[in-house]
Amino acid sequence: MTPQELDERERRVLEAVIQSYVETAEPAGSRTLTRRFRLGVSPATIRNTMSDLEAKGYLYHPHTSAGRVPTDLAYRLYVDSLMRPGRVRPREAGRLAEQIASGGNAIEAILRRAAQSLSVVTQELGVALGPSLDGAILDRLELVRLSEERLLLVLTLSGGAVRTIFVDVAGQIADSALAEVTRVLNERLCGLALHTIRSSLAVRLRDAGTHPGSHDLLNVFVQEGETLFSMPIAIGDEQVVLGHASTLAEQPEFASGESMRRLLALTDTRADLATLLRRRALTPGISITIGNENADPRLEDFTVVTAEYRVGALSGVIGVIGPTRMPYEKVVALVRHTSLLVSDILH
């Protein structure tokens, strides 16, 4: 449904309905809004305004209740136009800093603590995706002979990260050819991002095999460059780290268990979740997708709030998944604060 313009009264009533529903999980009626919010109009006027908002797609009647519940469209308008900037309380900020910084310094350990801490302070499901190495700059590479038919490619990336990849060859490579190929690869590839190397490797190595015996080895790099220089994630095969799903269990949306089952089905398929989060890594700052805005139908009842964090030239995302009925100001502020905190710690 296309958003329609709202007048000032409609915006104030809609904001009141959202605040009431987020706090109570109960459909909001006109008398409840009159008692709880200073709207300056009668219950009858509020009822009429709510009917207008329902006709425009911002509210709906759940079952036979006299009250109304916000739609995804209402939450989107709220996030884009009505929401006030939230602030992280000093106690929460101190708690996050202490919990995330304590423990091992490996990226995965830091992200796991951050996701778990976000779960606790937001009461949503904390999620984090390791930094993509696709944009990492190649500082230097080495080729080490392991056997007659196997080499070890050692890549040193910007920021000091080191990756090793096995390279299989058809037969014995002379030491002089190995040294020449190492020189050529460093000369033509160092200073480039991995994604640039993958997309232009054949062109960059064209006419490079002038040394006797080097042509065959260079051809291996041309043919297998997409694999050799493809390293999507920096924290190992798991890719995604999660907080505690149990923090969601007490929310009314999960009383029937069906919503929880859908969420667990998604989190059990880490590759799908990684794909979803990796798309969001392309968006700087805070990213919020609500209900049916999510591409995965398993998230049609959920909101995903993420923010980018950075490790030198690399970046990943951290955030939360929760029901669309969430305290957006608080959650957005906490996710933004945590992303900056993680960036500082990793830096």
One Martini backbone bead per residue (centre of mass of N, CA, C, O) as a GRO file, in nm:
protein
  347
    1MET     BB    1   0.097   0.035   0.022
    2THR     BB    2   0.061   0.366  -0.018
    3PRO     BB    3   0.151   0.632   0.129
    4GLN     BB    4  -0.022   0.873   0.326
    5GLU     BB    5  -0.110   1.162   0.419
    6LEU     BB    6  -0.078   1.334   0.732
    7ASP     BB    7  -0.198   1.490   0.979
    8GLU     BB    8  -0.138   1.599   1.290
    9ARG     BB    9  -0.348   1.427   1.436
   10GLU     BB   10  -0.277   1.155   1.306
   11ARG     BB   11   0.015   1.147   1.407
   12ARG     BB   12  -0.047   1.157   1.712
   13VAL     BB   13  -0.226   0.906   1.724
   14LEU     BB   14  -0.030   0.706   1.603
   15GLU     BB   15   0.191   0.740   1.814
   16ALA     BB   16   0.014   0.649   2.052
   17VAL     BB   17  -0.049   0.365   1.954
   18ILE     BB   18   0.242   0.266   1.938
   19GLN     BB   19   0.326   0.317   2.230
   20SER     BB   20   0.106   0.144   2.359
   21TYR     BB   21   0.170  -0.128   2.216
   22VAL     BB   22   0.468  -0.156   2.297
   23GLU     BB   23   0.410  -0.152   2.613
   24THR     BB   24   0.142  -0.374   2.620
   25ALA     BB   25   0.036  -0.558   2.369
   26GLU     BB   26  -0.231  -0.386   2.328
   27PRO     BB   27  -0.491  -0.276   2.196
   28ALA     BB   28  -0.588   0.047   2.104
   29GLY     BB   29  -0.803   0.273   2.251
   30SER     BB   30  -0.958   0.571   2.294
   31ARG     BB   31  -0.962   0.574   2.609
   32THR     BB   32  -0.668   0.505   2.653
   33LEU     BB   33  -0.552   0.750   2.503
   34THR     BB   34  -0.689   0.968   2.676
   35ARG     BB   35  -0.551   0.886   2.948
   36ARG     BB   36  -0.232   0.870   2.847
   37PHE     BB   37  -0.281   1.116   2.641
   38ARG     BB   38  -0.229   1.452   2.523
   39LEU     BB   39  -0.450   1.526   2.260
   40GLY     BB   40  -0.705   1.738   2.292
   41VAL     BB   41  -0.937   1.518   2.253
   42SER     BB   42  -1.189   1.321   2.206
   43PRO     BB   43  -1.279   0.995   2.181
   44ALA     BB   44  -1.442   1.036   1.920
   45THR     BB   45  -1.215   1.167   1.757
   46ILE     BB   46  -1.017   0.932   1.785
   47ARG     BB   47  -1.193   0.721   1.646
   48ASN     BB   48  -1.205   0.865   1.373
   49THR     BB   49  -0.899   0.876   1.328
   50MET     BB   50  -0.856   0.569   1.337
   51SER     BB   51  -1.032   0.508   1.093
   52ASP     BB   52  -0.861   0.668   0.894
   53LEU     BB   53  -0.597   0.504   0.944
   54GLU     BB   54  -0.714   0.237   0.851
   55ALA     BB   55  -0.786   0.325   0.559
   56LYS     BB   56  -0.463   0.396   0.511
   57GLY     BB   57  -0.293   0.140   0.657
   58TYR     BB   58  -0.195   0.192   0.982
   59LEU     BB   59  -0.439   0.017   1.084
   60TYR     BB   60  -0.586  -0.260   1.285
   61HIS     BB   61  -0.808  -0.524   1.350
   62PRO     BB   62  -0.797  -0.760   1.598
   63HIS     BB   63  -1.038  -0.929   1.540
   64THR     BB   64  -1.279  -0.809   1.795
   65SER     BB   65  -1.142  -0.569   1.874
   66ALA     BB   66  -1.162  -0.224   1.960
   67GLY     BB   67  -0.880  -0.205   1.894
   68ARG     BB   68  -0.555  -0.107   1.773
   69VAL     BB   69  -0.296  -0.187   1.529
   70PRO     BB   70  -0.005  -0.166   1.393
   71THR     BB   71   0.153  -0.146   1.101
   72ASP     BB   72   0.420  -0.152   0.901
   73LEU     BB   73   0.361   0.132   0.794
   74ALA     BB   74   0.360   0.269   1.070
   75TYR     BB   75   0.650   0.199   1.153
   76ARG     BB   76   0.783   0.341   0.917
   77LEU     BB   77   0.685   0.625   0.981
   78TYR     BB   78   0.800   0.636   1.264
   79VAL     BB   79   1.102   0.594   1.190
   80ASP     BB   80   1.117   0.835   0.971
   81SER     BB   81   0.926   1.080   1.141
   82LEU     BB   82   0.864   1.031   1.476
   83MET     BB   83   1.122   0.950   1.587
   84ARG     BB   84   1.332   0.983   1.850
   85PRO     BB   85   1.627   1.020   1.970
   86GLY     BB   86   1.812   0.803   2.137
   87ARG     BB   87   1.947   0.697   2.460
   88VAL     BB   88   2.215   0.584   2.639
   89ARG     BB   89   2.266   0.466   2.928
   90PRO     BB   90   2.529   0.464   3.136
   91ARG     BB   91   2.484   0.176   3.242
   92GLU     BB   92   2.464   0.039   2.964
   93ALA     BB   93   2.735   0.134   2.852
   94GLY     BB   94   2.912   0.003   3.073
   95ARG     BB   95   2.814  -0.286   3.032
   96LEU     BB   96   2.896  -0.321   2.739
   97ALA     BB   97   3.197  -0.255   2.765
   98GLU     BB   98   3.268  -0.477   2.969
   99GLN     BB   99   3.161  -0.733   2.813
  100ILE     BB  100   3.310  -0.694   2.535
  101ALA     BB  101   3.616  -0.650   2.646
  102SER     BB  102   3.594  -0.918   2.785
  103GLY     BB  103   3.841  -1.131   2.687
  104GLY     BB  104   3.897  -1.222   2.396
  105ASN     BB  105   4.047  -1.082   2.077
  106ALA     BB  106   3.886  -1.217   1.888
  107ILE     BB  107   3.651  -1.143   1.669
  108GLU     BB  108   3.441  -1.361   1.742
  109ALA     BB  109   3.438  -1.305   2.048
  110ILE     BB  110   3.344  -1.012   2.033
  111LEU     BB  111   3.081  -1.062   1.872
  112ARG     BB  112   2.950  -1.255   2.071
  113ARG     BB  113   2.938  -1.059   2.310
  114ALA     BB  114   2.775  -0.843   2.163
  115ALA     BB  115   2.524  -1.013   2.094
  116GLN     BB  116   2.460  -1.096   2.387
  117SER     BB  117   2.435  -0.810   2.504
  118LEU     BB  118   2.205  -0.715   2.318
  119SER     BB  119   1.999  -0.920   2.410
  120VAL     BB  120   1.979  -0.817   2.703
  121VAL     BB  121   1.922  -0.496   2.662
  122THR     BB  122   1.674  -0.549   2.437
  123GLN     BB  123   1.521  -0.834   2.418
  124GLU     BB  124   1.662  -0.952   2.173
  125LEU     BB  125   1.826  -1.077   1.888
  126GLY     BB  126   2.150  -1.110   1.856
  127VAL     BB  127   2.365  -1.003   1.576
  128ALA     BB  128   2.654  -1.114   1.367
  129LEU     BB  129   2.895  -1.012   1.115
  130GLY     BB  130   3.168  -1.061   0.976
  131PRO     BB  131   3.418  -0.932   0.814
  132SER     BB  132   3.484  -0.846   0.505
  133LEU     BB  133   3.755  -0.927   0.268
  134ASP     BB  134   3.692  -0.806  -0.016
  135GLY     BB  135   3.831  -0.506   0.057
  136ALA     BB  136   4.102  -0.603   0.096
  137ILE     BB  137   4.443  -0.541   0.101
  138LEU     BB  138   4.725  -0.633  -0.070
  139ASP     BB  139   5.053  -0.646   0.044
  140ARG     BB  140   5.139  -0.964   0.020
  141LEU     BB  141   5.309  -1.255  -0.126
  142GLU     BB  142   5.351  -1.618  -0.101
  143LEU     BB  143   5.544  -1.908  -0.213
  144VAL     BB  144   5.522  -2.243  -0.088
  145ARG     BB  145   5.674  -2.544  -0.075
  146LEU     BB  146   5.539  -2.874   0.002
  147SER     BB  147   5.544  -3.015  -0.282
  148GLU     BB  148   5.543  -3.118  -0.601
  149GLU     BB  149   5.194  -3.056  -0.606
  150ARG     BB  150   5.225  -2.831  -0.364
  151LEU     BB  151   5.117  -2.512  -0.251
  152LEU     BB  152   5.161  -2.207  -0.056
  153LEU     BB  153   4.945  -1.938  -0.008
  154VAL     BB  154   5.046  -1.616   0.121
  155LEU     BB  155   4.836  -1.366   0.264
  156THR     BB  156   4.884  -1.018   0.314
  157LEU     BB  157   4.687  -0.789   0.476
  158SER     BB  158   4.536  -0.537   0.572
  159GLY     BB  159   4.614  -0.514   0.922
  160GLY     BB  160   4.766  -0.824   0.924
  161ALA     BB  161   4.621  -1.026   0.778
  162VAL     BB  162   4.628  -1.389   0.736
  163ARG     BB  163   4.628  -1.608   0.445
  164THR     BB  164   4.582  -1.957   0.352
  165ILE     BB  165   4.647  -2.145   0.040
  166PHE     BB  166   4.602  -2.406  -0.159
  167VAL     BB  167   4.814  -2.517  -0.444
  168ASP     BB  168   4.766  -2.698  -0.727
  169VAL     BB  169   4.990  -2.888  -0.931
  170ALA     BB  170   5.104  -3.085  -1.199
  171GLY     BB  171   5.415  -3.020  -1.124
  172GLN     BB  172   5.724  -2.939  -1.126
  173ILE     BB  173   5.866  -2.643  -0.985
  174ALA     BB  174   6.091  -2.431  -1.026
  175ASP     BB  175   6.252  -2.209  -0.834
  176SER     BB  176   6.273  -1.982  -1.046
  177ALA     BB  177   5.967  -1.982  -1.116
  178LEU     BB  178   5.859  -1.927  -0.833
  179ALA     BB  179   6.002  -1.654  -0.798
  180GLU     BB  180   5.881  -1.515  -1.050
  181VAL     BB  181   5.581  -1.540  -0.974
  182THR     BB  182   5.601  -1.387  -0.711
  183ARG     BB  183   5.696  -1.122  -0.834
  184VAL     BB  184   5.459  -1.074  -1.029
  185LEU     BB  185   5.227  -1.077  -0.823
  186ASN     BB  186   5.329  -0.842  -0.652
  187GLU     BB  187   5.355  -0.628  -0.879
  188ARG     BB  188   5.032  -0.663  -0.988
  189LEU     BB  189   4.859  -0.688  -0.689
  190CYS     BB  190   4.960  -0.500  -0.502
  191GLY     BB  191   4.717  -0.267  -0.361
  192LEU     BB  192   4.473  -0.451  -0.398
  193ALA     BB  193   4.170  -0.563  -0.398
  194LEU     BB  194   4.026  -0.866  -0.404
  195HIS     BB  195   3.793  -0.798  -0.602
  196THR     BB  196   3.985  -0.680  -0.818
  197ILE     BB  197   4.157  -0.926  -0.869
  198ARG     BB  198   3.931  -1.119  -0.962
  199SER     BB  199   3.823  -0.929  -1.207
  200SER     BB  200   4.156  -0.880  -1.331
  201LEU     BB  201   4.368  -1.112  -1.351
  202ALA     BB  202   4.399  -1.184  -1.652
  203VAL     BB  203   4.494  -0.902  -1.742
  204ARG     BB  204   4.740  -0.867  -1.538
  205LEU     BB  205   4.880  -1.156  -1.654
  206ARG     BB  206   4.935  -1.065  -1.920
  207ASP     BB  207   5.246  -1.130  -2.046
  208ALA     BB  208   5.408  -1.269  -1.781
  209GLY     BB  209   5.529  -1.557  -1.910
  210THR     BB  210   5.868  -1.535  -1.979
  211HIS     BB  211   5.958  -1.741  -1.795
  212PRO     BB  212   6.072  -2.040  -1.762
  213GLY     BB  213   5.789  -2.221  -1.627
  214SER     BB  214   5.562  -1.987  -1.545
  215HIS     BB  215   5.305  -2.020  -1.716
  216ASP     BB  216   5.154  -2.254  -1.572
  217LEU     BB  217   5.126  -2.113  -1.293
  218LEU     BB  218   4.976  -1.860  -1.391
  219ASN     BB  219   4.734  -2.021  -1.507
  220VAL     BB  220   4.625  -2.110  -1.233
  221PHE     BB  221   4.545  -1.821  -1.141
  222VAL     BB  222   4.351  -1.759  -1.371
  223GLN     BB  223   4.155  -2.009  -1.322
  224GLU     BB  224   4.155  -1.976  -0.971
  225GLY     BB  225   4.107  -1.680  -0.864
  226GLU     BB  226   3.814  -1.690  -0.746
  227THR     BB  227   3.915  -1.878  -0.510
  228LEU     BB  228   4.193  -1.765  -0.401
  229PHE     BB  229   4.044  -1.451  -0.368
  230SER     BB  230   3.805  -1.580  -0.182
  231MET     BB  231   3.701  -1.399   0.132
  232PRO     BB  232   3.408  -1.324   0.293
  233ILE     BB  233   3.528  -1.407   0.584
  234ALA     BB  234   3.690  -1.357   0.921
  235ILE     BB  235   3.547  -1.604   1.128
  236GLY     BB  236   3.487  -1.833   0.947
  237ASP     BB  237   3.237  -2.068   0.880
  238GLU     BB  238   2.996  -1.947   1.050
  239GLN     BB  239   2.978  -1.609   1.018
  240VAL     BB  240   2.747  -1.623   1.241
  241VAL     BB  241   2.643  -1.457   1.536
  242LEU     BB  242   2.466  -1.522   1.847
  243GLY     BB  243   2.256  -1.479   2.080
  244HIS     BB  244   1.982  -1.498   2.298
  245ALA     BB  245   1.670  -1.634   2.230
  246SER     BB  246   1.542  -1.637   2.524
  247THR     BB  247   1.469  -1.324   2.539
  248LEU     BB  248   1.193  -1.369   2.363
  249ALA     BB  249   0.996  -1.568   2.518
  250GLU     BB  250   0.826  -1.335   2.693
  251GLN     BB  251   0.694  -1.246   2.448
  252PRO     BB  252   0.378  -1.246   2.314
  253GLU     BB  253   0.455  -1.336   2.017
  254PHE     BB  254   0.563  -1.632   2.156
  255ALA     BB  255   0.325  -1.798   2.284
  256SER     BB  256   0.269  -2.012   2.042
  257GLY     BB  257   0.567  -2.062   1.880
  258GLU     BB  258   0.567  -1.991   1.572
  259SER     BB  259   0.764  -1.752   1.560
  260MET     BB  260   1.003  -1.903   1.684
  261ARG     BB  261   1.024  -2.122   1.467
  262ARG     BB  262   1.090  -1.933   1.232
  263LEU     BB  263   1.346  -1.811   1.353
  264LEU     BB  264   1.500  -2.079   1.402
  265ALA     BB  265   1.502  -2.163   1.104
  266LEU     BB  266   1.692  -1.932   1.022
  267THR     BB  267   1.928  -1.967   1.236
  268ASP     BB  268   1.995  -2.261   1.138
  269THR     BB  269   2.049  -2.100   0.860
  270ARG     BB  270   2.332  -1.932   0.831
  271ALA     BB  271   2.356  -1.867   0.529
  272ASP     BB  272   2.095  -1.697   0.507
  273LEU     BB  273   2.169  -1.491   0.725
  274ALA     BB  274   2.431  -1.395   0.595
  275THR     BB  275   2.303  -1.285   0.338
  276LEU     BB  276   2.121  -1.078   0.473
  277LEU     BB  277   2.353  -0.921   0.622
  278ARG     BB  278   2.542  -0.859   0.381
  279ARG     BB  279   2.354  -0.656   0.241
  280ARG     BB  280   2.370  -0.450   0.488
  281ALA     BB  281   2.680  -0.375   0.456
  282LEU     BB  282   2.612  -0.160   0.218
  283THR     BB  283   2.486   0.010   0.464
  284PRO     BB  284   2.528   0.281   0.614
  285GLY     BB  285   2.458   0.263   0.923
  286ILE     BB  286   2.130   0.241   0.976
  287SER     BB  287   1.920  -0.056   0.951
  288ILE     BB  288   1.559  -0.094   0.865
  289THR     BB  289   1.343  -0.379   0.873
  290ILE     BB  290   0.982  -0.438   0.822
  291GLY     BB  291   0.854  -0.721   0.791
  292ASN     BB  292   0.763  -0.723   0.455
  293GLU     BB  293   1.051  -0.599   0.380
  294ASN     BB  294   1.153  -0.868   0.402
  295ALA     BB  295   1.270  -1.116   0.192
  296ASP     BB  296   1.213  -1.315   0.416
  297PRO     BB  297   0.926  -1.480   0.520
  298ARG     BB  298   1.033  -1.550   0.817
  299LEU     BB  299   1.030  -1.207   0.870
  300GLU     BB  300   0.727  -1.084   0.864
  301ASP     BB  301   0.724  -1.041   1.207
  302PHE     BB  302   0.995  -0.870   1.175
  303THR     BB  303   1.274  -0.684   1.295
  304VAL     BB  304   1.571  -0.534   1.147
  305VAL     BB  305   1.863  -0.413   1.326
  306THR     BB  306   2.147  -0.238   1.188
  307ALA     BB  307   2.512  -0.192   1.198
  308GLU     BB  308   2.808  -0.067   1.120
  309TYR     BB  309   3.137  -0.195   1.133
  310ARG     BB  310   3.497  -0.144   1.185
  311VAL     BB  311   3.818  -0.282   1.037
  312GLY     BB  312   3.944  -0.057   0.907
  313ALA     BB  313   3.868  -0.149   0.576
  314LEU     BB  314   3.661  -0.315   0.719
  315SER     BB  315   3.325  -0.476   0.735
  316GLY     BB  316   3.026  -0.507   0.936
  317VAL     BB  317   2.750  -0.647   1.129
  318ILE     BB  318   2.517  -0.529   1.385
  319GLY     BB  319   2.230  -0.659   1.587
  320VAL     BB  320   1.869  -0.714   1.561
  321ILE     BB  321   1.595  -0.947   1.630
  322GLY     BB  322   1.240  -0.868   1.622
  323PRO     BB  323   0.956  -0.764   1.676
  324THR     BB  324   0.775  -0.503   1.554
  325ARG     BB  325   0.721  -0.475   1.861
  326MET     BB  326   0.937  -0.216   1.933
  327PRO     BB  327   1.171  -0.003   2.092
  328TYR     BB  328   1.320   0.185   1.870
  329GLU     BB  329   1.487   0.397   2.016
  330LYS     BB  330   1.645   0.203   2.195
  331VAL     BB  331   1.753   0.001   1.984
  332VAL     BB  332   1.900   0.197   1.795
  333ALA     BB  333   2.091   0.314   2.006
  334LEU     BB  334   2.226   0.042   2.089
  335VAL     BB  335   2.329  -0.044   1.813
  336ARG     BB  336   2.500   0.202   1.751
  337HIS     BB  337   2.678   0.190   2.005
  338THR     BB  338   2.790  -0.100   1.957
  339SER     BB  339   2.928  -0.050   1.685
  340LEU     BB  340   3.130   0.158   1.796
  341LEU     BB  341   3.252  -0.022   2.013
  342VAL     BB  342   3.357  -0.245   1.828
  343SER     BB  343   3.538  -0.067   1.657
  344ASP     BB  344   3.724   0.022   1.888
  345ILE     BB  345   3.818  -0.257   1.984
  346LEU     BB  346   3.930  -0.361   1.710
  347HIS     BB  347   4.124  -0.107   1.670
   0.00000   0.00000   0.00000
